[in-house]
Amino acid sequence: MTDKQYDILIVGASLVGASLACAVAGDPSCAGLRIGIVEPEQAPQRFSGEDFDPRVVALTRQSQRFLENLGVWSAITRQRLCPYTHMFVWDGEGTASIEFNSRDLREENLGHIVENSVVLSALLEHLTIYPNVEILRGRRIEQVYNGFAQSGNRRTTLVLDDDENIETTLVLAADGGNSKVRELLAMKTREWDYGQDAIVTTVRSERPHGFTAWQRFTHTGPLAFLPLATEDGDLHFSSIVWSVDRELSPELMALDDESFARRLGATFEHKLGDITRVASRYSFPLRQRHALDYVQPGFALVGDAAHTIHPLAGQGVNLGLADAQALAAELARAMRRRIPLSDYSVLQRYARSRKGTNLGMMAVMEGFKRLFGSRSPELQVIRNMGMRQMDGLPMVKNLLARQAMGLR
Ligand SMILES: Cc1cc2nc3c(=O)[nH]c(=O)nc-3n(C[C@H](O)[C@H](O)[C@H](O)COP(=O)(O)OP(=O)(O)OC[C@H]3O[C@@H](n4cnc5c(N)ncnc54)[C@H](O)[C@@H]3O)c2cc1C
């Protein structure tokens, strides 16, 4: 028996699923569609004062524009975020560095560091204005009966963990790197383990961060300091993502806060003085993953469900938001042209528009990871020469920065 019916079912209401729902629901051509979203987690926790969400995102200008168009950017700025105007990247094993500055690009900033919970709560609040969107919270997808493959009836039934059945024409899976939908459909991925964990936490430093995003490459993995701001403008807090070889990760996680702060400060070459406070630490295994196909009749993968990349350039969410934007645009186009949403060509257009860009970014991340992860003296010389030369070529450097900001 079917308990609920939707035209579109979005699986996962994290940043990608929720932004996709806003983009589809907000397009006038999709106004008549009934949209369901299934999400196991309850509403995101709110952080304030010196308490920060351990997960943050470096939003590019392209992502900012998308969120502006959705009508949620102002709700994000009303909470809190921190622009970064400088980026300083250096090779911990050599002497070379490269610096980016928004002034050289005649831009106000290079992007913003925003807590995931800030973006998510703004998206979820915005969704409440659409009466045709329903979020089923505290439940997860357990089973999929693929009507396209089994009976050719072009309807899919999904079973939730409380045995409720949902029938829909189109399933959009935004259920993250370990996507249950992808697994149930046996959609193949190409993936490998980086052999690294990312340790994530918030720290307070002796000196203010100066609106700078810092990245130090070491042979055991990159360390990033991303600037944060409290509501009353305290600029001594940074979110850190410290990617380390898996053998080293348990040792760093087991240290008491004081010893961890000392070790972190030394690895960061004390660029901001001593680390004076460390919040709770979390560790995530890092895997590269790419679905061979993003779509099949009646189903599309978006965000981390389709691709998971190394966090060294903070591009994961930005790629996922671009997927959401592209997919919503294709669905709206189909609605305007009266093409049924179940028409496979609609989903294929989405996959074609995103796969090349996502693969390109993954290849660049992989290249960086290998180049900077190597202890080979030859590679060390090459990367130091490359960095120094690049830093001395403002035109090339600015082109690269504009691309990273999503401005080209
Ligand atoms: C340590 C670390 C640091 C990172 N830093 C950055 C950064 O600075 N910038 C950046 O852009 N990216 C960063 N990333 C990557 C970024 O976190 C991901 O790209 C992003 O969270 C992907 O969003 P998503 O919505 O696709 O998936 P997720 O955020 O994983 O969300 C998936 C959602 O699906 C739900 N779900 C799961 N299973 C089911 C089910 N069976 N049924 C229904 N719902 C389900 C989950 O509850 C969740 O809400 C980082 C990643 C890591 C690991």
The ligand as an ORCA input file, in Angstrom:
! r2SCAN-3c Opt
* xyz 0 1
  C      36.577     16.858      7.034
  C      35.866     17.438      5.876
  C      35.977     18.810      5.618
  C      35.317     19.372      4.526
  N      35.473     20.710      4.258
  C      34.844     21.254      3.184
  C      34.972     22.642      2.850
  O      35.658     23.427      3.497
  N      34.312     23.101      1.748
  C      33.545     22.291      0.969
  O      32.977     22.754     -0.034
  N      33.401     20.972      1.264
  C      34.027     20.447      2.338
  N      33.882     19.122      2.630
  C      33.005     18.308      1.795
  C      31.565     18.539      2.172
  O      31.352     18.326      3.544
  C      30.653     17.652      1.347
  O      30.987     17.828     -0.011
  C      29.203     18.037      1.558
  O      28.818     17.868      2.898
  C      28.308     17.197      0.671
  O      26.973     17.573      0.879
  P      25.802     16.582      0.533
  O      24.555     17.325      0.874
  O      25.983     16.063     -0.853
  O      26.029     15.337      1.472
  P      25.998     15.229      3.068
  O      26.373     16.511      3.699
  O      26.780     14.020      3.425
  O      24.464     14.984      3.391
  C      23.783     13.779      3.107
  C      22.421     13.813      3.789
  O      21.698     12.629      3.460
  C      21.128     12.089      4.638
  N      20.986     10.636      4.453
  C      21.957      9.690      4.538
  N      21.438      8.455      4.338
  C      20.114      8.628      4.116
  C      19.043      7.709      3.842
  N      19.202      6.371      3.787
  N      17.798      8.212      3.684
  C      17.588      9.559      3.738
  N      18.576     10.462      3.987
  C      19.822      9.999      4.168
  C      22.095     12.473      5.753
  O      21.486     12.491      7.023
  C      22.541     13.863      5.305
  O      21.736     14.893      5.808
  C      34.523     18.551      3.699
  C      34.404     17.177      3.965
  C      35.080     16.631      5.054
  C      34.966     15.150      5.321
*
